[in-house]
Amino acid sequence: MSFLRRHSRIAVVALSCIALGAGASAIASAGAATGSTANAAHAHGRHPGLRGRGLRWARRAVHADLVVPTKQGFVNVTVDRGAVDSVSGNQLILTEGTEQQTYKTVTLTIPSTAKVRDDRQAATLSSLRKGQRVIVVQAPKRTFVVAHTPRQG
């Protein structure tokens, strides 16, 4: 069974929570929409502002703290995205932000049981290199680190 199939449920939940938060933000910032365009969109079952803007925001998120419901209650899930500064033992130092602007630098403690992927291949934390783009999803029972080498040019 592939890595993505086994762990797609957590990824879907995390991305859905990010998208829902973005949608709520888009609705709140848009205020009460009036006019024929908004009414036509609602009549066809679509929500103006949610289709592209919310998902675009979720794809660009550099940090998210999510509270996800489970059968036993609620759990916290953290998502961090950025570039690898360094790896030392189980410590991953990550610069969150874009290529033009840094949000902050964080040190994440990655458990030895974490699933690590590098350019779609199974890997170890120590195999990650400075400058690689990384997404880290930390849940109570599992941690995922997905890295890729950015294209040159």
C-alpha positions, -999 to 999 in steps of 0.1 A, spaced: 0 0 0 15 34 -9 23 61 16 -3 84 2 -31 59 3 -24 49 39 -22 84 51 -45 102 28 -72 105 55 -50 128 77 -39 148 47 -75 152 35 -86 163 70 -58 188 73 -63 203 39 -101 204 44 -97 223 77 -74 248 60 -98 252 31 -128 256 55 -109 282 74 -101 300 42 -137 299 31 -149 313 64 -124 341 61 -134 348 26 -171 350 35 -163 372 66 -142 396 46 -167 398 17 -195 409 41 -231 404 31 -230 399 -7 -259 415 -25 -268 419 -61 -277 396 -90 -243 379 -93 -243 367 -57 -279 356 -59 -273 337 -92 -243 319 -77 -263 309 -46 -292 297 -68 -268 273 -86 -254 259 -54 -220 277 -57 -205 300 -31 -189 331 -44 -153 336 -32 -148 300 -21 -141 283 -54 -106 296 -62 -96 321 -36 -99 298 -5 -81 269 -21 -53 292 -34 -49 306 1 -46 270 16 -20 261 -10 1 291 1 -2 286 39 31 284 57 18 275 92 -16 261 105 -28 249 139 -59 228 134 -83 213 158 -98 181 143 -127 161 157 -122 124 162 -143 96 177 -125 101 210 -128 139 211 -106 166 195 -69 165 185 -45 192 174 -28 189 141 0 213 131 11 220 95 44 238 88 58 246 53 91 261 43 127 255 33 151 233 51 178 253 69 195 223 86 189 189 101 206 177 133 195 144 148 158 147 151 157 185 149 146 200 116 152 238 113 128 252 88 124 287 74 87 294 69 77 319 43 82 325 6 113 329 -15 110 367 -11 99 370 25 105 350 57 77 345 82 98 329 109 124 302 115 112 272 136 129 242 151 107 211 149 114 179 168 106 151 144 99 117 161 119 87 149 86 71 138 78 99 113 72 90 77 96 109 55 94 113 18 119 130 -4 110 137 -41 82 110 -38 107 83 -24 109 69 11 137 87 29 152 95 63 152 129 80 190 130 78 188 128 40 171 161 37 193 189 23 194 227 28 171 246 5 146 217 -1 109 227 3 92 207 31 57 202 45 55 188 80 22 175 93 23 167 131 -7 148 146 -8 131 180 -1 96 166 17 104 134 41 128 118 47 132 81 76 151 64 73 155 27 102 172 9 110 181 -27 139 197 -44 128 229 -61 133 232 -99 163 253 -110 158 281 -134 
